[in-house]
Amino acid sequence: MIDLYTSPTPNGWKASITLEELEIPYEVHPIDLGAQQQKTPEFLAMNPNGRIPVIVDRDADDFAVFESGAIMIYLAEKAGKLLPADVKGRSRVIQWLMFQMGGIGPMMGQANVFFRYFPEKIQPAIDRYQNESRRLFEVLDGRLKDHEWLCDDYSLADIANWSWVRIHRWSGVETEGLGGLERWMAAMNDRPACQRGIAVPAPPEAREESETSAAEEVVKSAQSILQR
């Protein structure tokens, strides 16, 4: 059994979708980021960096794993799925996983900050991160024009990148003209495990409809985190 400490964010979804795809039993422990539950001594004992998600593997002497990419690799190796065993295949998946972690995630994250959360609208910063996010989308599109998935088969790479790209409107980044990317996004959205994963620990409507009161709560929570 896996304990999953998470919140409804792209990095949190990376872990929950992976668990759903691998059909590994898990128990969800929602973390209220606005209430700073990720900064409690109990949470910091699992992840000194104070960020979600974290898993604890009860079947491995309560072994804790933090960082979303590390969690995905740990779970895939535990189940023997979503990460090829051969050296080249494994490397390809990890390359695209690192592409998300080093590019898509940080750039979209900063786009979110300056486009949605920062009290002052600094247009050069907004342009910088939205344009770079779009450029990275074009890199994905170039790959996906000729490949069904990012690697030889469906893998961790697809889960990681889709978890972020799916909130592109929240970041103010469009996918128009990126046919390969949009085809892949639709295929990901149709996967039952992906649908279940993004509902953990709560439905993600707030990041899809910017005019809702739920979205306003997301913004308020994010702003409170930025100030600490």
C-alpha positions as a Markdown table, in Angstrom:
| # | Residue | x | y | z |
|---|---|---|---|---|
| 1 | Met | 0.0 | 0.0 | 0.0 |
| 2 | Ile | 1.2 | 3.5 | -0.9 |
| 3 | Asp | 0.3 | 6.6 | 1.1 |
| 4 | Leu | 0.0 | 9.6 | -1.2 |
| 5 | Tyr | 0.3 | 13.1 | 0.2 |
| 6 | Thr | -0.8 | 15.4 | -2.5 |
| 7 | Ser | -2.8 | 18.4 | -3.7 |
| 8 | Pro | -4.7 | 19.1 | -7.0 |
| 9 | Thr | -1.7 | 20.5 | -9.0 |
| 10 | Pro | 0.2 | 19.2 | -12.1 |
| 11 | Asn | 2.9 | 17.7 | -10.0 |
| 12 | Gly | 0.4 | 16.0 | -7.7 |
| 13 | Trp | -1.4 | 14.6 | -10.7 |
| 14 | Lys | 1.8 | 13.1 | -12.0 |
| 15 | Ala | 1.9 | 10.8 | -9.0 |
| 16 | Ser | -1.8 | 10.0 | -8.8 |
| 17 | Ile | -2.1 | 9.2 | -12.6 |
| 18 | Thr | 1.0 | 7.0 | -12.3 |
| 19 | Leu | -0.6 | 5.1 | -9.4 |
| 20 | Glu | -3.8 | 4.7 | -11.3 |
| 21 | Glu | -2.1 | 3.5 | -14.5 |
| 22 | Leu | 0.0 | 1.0 | -12.5 |
| 23 | Glu | -3.1 | -0.1 | -10.5 |
| 24 | Ile | -1.1 | 0.1 | -7.3 |
| 25 | Pro | -3.3 | 0.4 | -4.2 |
| 26 | Tyr | -2.9 | 3.8 | -2.4 |
| 27 | Glu | -4.5 | 6.0 | 0.2 |
| 28 | Val | -4.8 | 9.7 | -0.4 |
| 29 | His | -3.8 | 12.3 | 2.2 |
| 30 | Pro | -4.9 | 15.7 | 0.9 |
| 31 | Ile | -2.5 | 18.5 | 1.7 |
| 32 | Asp | -3.9 | 22.1 | 2.0 |
| 33 | Leu | -1.2 | 24.2 | 0.5 |
| 34 | Gly | -2.9 | 27.5 | 1.5 |
| 35 | Ala | -2.9 | 26.4 | 5.1 |
| 36 | Gln | 0.8 | 25.6 | 4.8 |
| 37 | Gln | 0.3 | 21.9 | 5.7 |
| 38 | Gln | 3.3 | 21.1 | 3.6 |
| 39 | Lys | 5.5 | 23.1 | 6.1 |
| 40 | Thr | 4.5 | 21.1 | 9.2 |
| 41 | Pro | 7.2 | 19.2 | 11.0 |
| 42 | Glu | 5.5 | 15.9 | 10.1 |
| 43 | Phe | 5.5 | 16.7 | 6.4 |
| 44 | Leu | 9.0 | 18.1 | 6.4 |
| 45 | Ala | 10.2 | 14.8 | 8.0 |
| 46 | Met | 9.0 | 13.1 | 4.7 |
| 47 | Asn | 10.2 | 15.9 | 2.4 |
| 48 | Pro | 12.6 | 18.5 | 3.8 |
| 49 | Asn | 11.8 | 20.8 | 0.8 |
| 50 | Gly | 8.2 | 21.1 | 1.9 |
| 51 | Arg | 6.6 | 20.4 | -1.5 |
| 52 | Ile | 4.0 | 17.9 | -2.7 |
| 53 | Pro | 3.7 | 15.2 | -3.7 |
| 54 | Val | 5.2 | 12.7 | -1.4 |
| 55 | Ile | 4.6 | 8.9 | -1.2 |
| 56 | Val | 5.3 | 6.5 | 1.6 |
| 57 | Asp | 5.6 | 2.9 | 0.7 |
| 58 | Arg | 4.2 | 0.9 | 3.6 |
| 59 | Asp | 5.5 | -2.4 | 2.0 |
| 60 | Ala | 9.1 | -1.1 | 2.1 |
| 61 | Asp | 9.4 | -0.2 | 5.8 |
| 62 | Asp | 7.6 | 3.1 | 5.3 |
| 63 | Phe | 10.1 | 4.3 | 2.7 |
| 64 | Ala | 9.4 | 8.0 | 1.8 |
| 65 | Val | 9.9 | 9.3 | -1.7 |
| 66 | Phe | 9.7 | 13.0 | -2.6 |
| 67 | Glu | 10.0 | 14.9 | -6.0 |
| 68 | Ser | 7.4 | 14.0 | -8.5 |
| 69 | Gly | 9.8 | 12.6 | -11.1 |
| 70 | Ala | 11.5 | 10.4 | -8.5 |
| 71 | Ile | 8.2 | 9.2 | -7.3 |
| 72 | Met | 7.2 | 8.2 | -10.9 |
| 73 | Ile | 10.4 | 6.3 | -11.5 |
| 74 | Tyr | 10.2 | 4.5 | -8.1 |
| 75 | Leu | 6.6 | 3.4 | -8.8 |
| 76 | Ala | 7.3 | 2.3 | -12.4 |
| 77 | Glu | 10.3 | 0.2 | -11.2 |
| 78 | Lys | 8.2 | -1.2 | -8.4 |
| 79 | Ala | 5.5 | -2.4 | -10.9 |
| 80 | Gly | 7.7 | -3.1 | -13.9 |
| 81 | Lys | 5.6 | -0.9 | -16.2 |
| 82 | Leu | 5.7 | 2.5 | -17.9 |
| 83 | Leu | 9.5 | 2.5 | -17.9 |
| 84 | Pro | 11.4 | 0.2 | -20.4 |
| 85 | Ala | 14.0 | -2.2 | -19.1 |
| 86 | Asp | 16.4 | -1.8 | -22.0 |
| 87 | Val | 19.0 | 0.9 | -21.6 |
| 88 | Lys | 18.1 | 3.0 | -24.7 |
| 89 | Gly | 14.3 | 2.8 | -24.1 |
| 90 | Arg | 14.7 | 3.7 | -20.5 |
| 91 | Ser | 16.9 | 6.6 | -21.4 |
| 92 | Arg | 14.4 | 8.0 | -23.9 |
| 93 | Val | 11.6 | 8.0 | -21.3 |
| 94 | Ile | 13.8 | 9.6 | -18.7 |
| 95 | Gln | 15.0 | 12.3 | -21.2 |
| 96 | Trp | 11.4 | 13.3 | -21.9 |
| 97 | Leu | 10.6 | 13.1 | -18.2 |
| 98 | Met | 13.5 | 15.5 | -17.5 |
| 99 | Phe | 12.3 | 17.7 | -20.4 |
| 100 | Gln | 9.1 | 18.3 | -18.4 |
| 101 | Met | 10.8 | 18.7 | -15.1 |
| 102 | Gly | 13.5 | 21.1 | -16.3 |
| 103 | Gly | 11.4 | 22.9 | -18.9 |
| 104 | Ile | 7.7 | 22.6 | -19.2 |
| 105 | Gly | 7.0 | 22.6 | -15.4 |
| 106 | Pro | 9.3 | 25.5 | -14.4 |
| 107 | Met | 8.3 | 27.7 | -17.4 |
| 108 | Met | 4.5 | 27.1 | -17.0 |
| 109 | Gly | 4.9 | 27.5 | -13.3 |
| 110 | Gln | 6.4 | 30.9 | -13.7 |
| 111 | Ala | 3.8 | 31.8 | -16.3 |
| 112 | Asn | 1.2 | 30.9 | -13.7 |
| 113 | Val | 2.8 | 33.2 | -11.2 |
| 114 | Phe | 3.1 | 36.3 | -13.3 |
| 115 | Phe | -0.1 | 35.8 | -15.4 |
| 116 | Arg | -2.4 | 34.6 | -12.5 |
| 117 | Tyr | -1.0 | 35.1 | -9.1 |
| 118 | Phe | 1.4 | 38.0 | -8.9 |
| 119 | Pro | -0.4 | 41.2 | -7.7 |
| 120 | Glu | 1.4 | 43.4 | -10.2 |
| 121 | Lys | 1.1 | 42.6 | -13.9 |
| 122 | Ile | 4.7 | 42.7 | -15.2 |
| 123 | Gln | 4.1 | 42.2 | -18.9 |
| 124 | Pro | 7.7 | 41.5 | -20.0 |
| 125 | Ala | 7.8 | 38.6 | -17.4 |
| 126 | Ile | 4.4 | 37.3 | -18.6 |
| 127 | Asp | 5.6 | 37.4 | -22.2 |
| 128 | Arg | 8.8 | 35.7 | -21.4 |
| 129 | Tyr | 7.3 | 32.7 | -19.6 |
| 130 | Gln | 4.3 | 32.3 | -21.9 |
| 131 | Asn | 6.5 | 32.5 | -25.0 |
| 132 | Glu | 9.0 | 30.0 | -23.6 |
| 133 | Ser | 6.1 | 27.6 | -22.7 |
| 134 | Arg | 4.8 | 27.9 | -26.2 |
| 135 | Arg | 8.2 | 27.1 | -27.6 |
| 136 | Leu | 8.4 | 24.0 | -25.5 |
| 137 | Phe | 5.0 | 23.0 | -26.7 |
| 138 | Glu | 6.3 | 23.3 | -30.2 |
| 139 | Val | 9.1 | 20.9 | -29.3 |
| 140 | Leu | 6.6 | 18.4 | -28.0 |
| 141 | Asp | 4.5 | 18.9 | -31.2 |
| 142 | Gly | 7.5 | 18.2 | -33.4 |
| 143 | Arg | 8.0 | 14.9 | -31.7 |
| 144 | Leu | 4.3 | 14.0 | -31.6 |
| 145 | Lys | 3.7 | 14.7 | -35.3 |
| 146 | Asp | 5.4 | 11.4 | -36.1 |
| 147 | His | 4.9 | 9.5 | -32.9 |
| 148 | Glu | 1.8 | 8.3 | -31.2 |
| 149 | Trp | 3.5 | 8.8 | -27.8 |
| 150 | Leu | 6.6 | 10.7 | -26.7 |
| 151 | Cys | 8.6 | 7.4 | -26.7 |
| 152 | Asp | 8.2 | 4.0 | -28.3 |
| 153 | Asp | 5.2 | 3.2 | -26.1 |
| 154 | Tyr | 3.0 | 5.0 | -23.6 |
| 155 | Ser | 5.1 | 5.9 | -20.6 |
| 156 | Leu | 5.9 | 8.1 | -17.6 |
| 157 | Ala | 7.0 | 10.7 | -20.1 |
| 158 | Asp | 3.5 | 11.1 | -21.4 |
| 159 | Ile | 2.0 | 11.3 | -17.9 |
| 160 | Ala | 4.5 | 13.9 | -16.7 |
| 161 | Asn | 4.2 | 16.3 | -19.7 |
| 162 | Trp | 0.4 | 16.0 | -20.1 |
| 163 | Ser | -0.2 | 16.7 | -16.4 |
| 164 | Trp | 1.3 | 20.2 | -17.1 |
| 165 | Val | 0.3 | 20.8 | -20.7 |
| 166 | Arg | -3.4 | 20.2 | -19.9 |
| 167 | Ile | -3.6 | 23.4 | -17.9 |
| 168 | His | -2.2 | 25.5 | -20.7 |
| 169 | Arg | -5.1 | 27.9 | -20.7 |
| 170 | Trp | -4.5 | 28.7 | -17.0 |
| 171 | Ser | -1.0 | 29.7 | -18.0 |
| 172 | Gly | -2.3 | 31.8 | -20.8 |
| 173 | Val | -0.6 | 29.6 | -23.5 |
| 174 | Glu | -2.5 | 28.4 | -26.6 |
| 175 | Thr | -2.0 | 25.2 | -28.5 |
| 176 | Glu | -3.6 | 26.4 | -31.7 |
| 177 | Gly | -1.7 | 25.1 | -34.8 |
| 178 | Leu | 0.0 | 22.3 | -32.9 |
| 179 | Gly | -1.9 | 19.3 | -34.4 |
| 180 | Gly | 0.4 | 16.6 | -33.0 |
| 181 | Leu | 0.2 | 18.0 | -29.5 |
| 182 | Glu | -3.6 | 18.4 | -29.6 |
| 183 | Arg | -4.1 | 14.9 | -31.0 |
| 184 | Trp | -1.9 | 13.5 | -28.1 |
| 185 | Met | -3.7 | 15.6 | -25.5 |
| 186 | Ala | -7.1 | 14.2 | -26.6 |
| 187 | Ala | -5.7 | 10.7 | -26.5 |
| 188 | Met | -4.4 | 11.3 | -22.9 |
| 189 | Asn | -7.7 | 12.8 | -21.8 |
| 190 | Asp | -9.5 | 9.7 | -23.0 |
| 191 | Arg | -7.5 | 7.4 | -20.8 |
| 192 | Pro | -9.6 | 6.3 | -17.8 |
| 193 | Ala | -6.5 | 6.3 | -15.5 |
| 194 | Cys | -5.8 | 9.9 | -16.4 |
| 195 | Gln | -9.3 | 10.9 | -15.7 |
| 196 | Arg | -9.2 | 9.2 | -12.3 |
| 197 | Gly | -5.8 | 10.6 | -11.6 |
| 198 | Ile | -6.7 | 14.3 | -12.1 |
| 199 | Ala | -9.6 | 13.9 | -9.7 |
| 200 | Val | -7.2 | 13.2 | -6.9 |
| 201 | Pro | -7.6 | 14.6 | -4.3 |
| 202 | Ala | -10.3 | 16.9 | -5.7 |
| 203 | Pro | -11.8 | 17.7 | -9.2 |
| 204 | Pro | -9.6 | 20.2 | -11.1 |
| 205 | Glu | -12.3 | 22.4 | -12.5 |
| 206 | Ala | -10.8 | 25.5 | -10.9 |
| 207 | Arg | -7.8 | 25.4 | -13.3 |
| 208 | Glu | -9.9 | 25.0 | -16.3 |
| 209 | Glu | -12.5 | 27.7 | -15.9 |
| 210 | Ser | -10.8 | 31.0 | -14.9 |
| 211 | Glu | -14.0 | 32.8 | -14.1 |
| 212 | Thr | -15.4 | 30.5 | -11.4 |
| 213 | Ser | -15.3 | 31.2 | -7.7 |
| 214 | Ala | -13.3 | 28.1 | -7.3 |
| 215 | Ala | -10.6 | 29.6 | -9.5 |
| 216 | Glu | -10.6 | 32.7 | -7.4 |
| 217 | Glu | -9.8 | 30.5 | -4.4 |
| 218 | Val | -6.9 | 28.9 | -6.2 |
| 219 | Val | -5.5 | 32.3 | -6.9 |
| 220 | Lys | -5.9 | 33.4 | -3.3 |
| 221 | Ser | -4.2 | 30.2 | -2.1 |
| 222 | Ala | -1.4 | 30.6 | -4.5 |
| 223 | Gln | -0.9 | 34.2 | -3.6 |
| 224 | Ser | -0.7 | 33.3 | 0.1 |
| 225 | Ile | 2.0 | 30.8 | -0.7 |
| 226 | Leu | 4.0 | 33.3 | -2.7 |
| 227 | Gln | 4.1 | 35.6 | 0.2 |
| 228 | Arg | 5.7 | 33.1 | 2.6 |
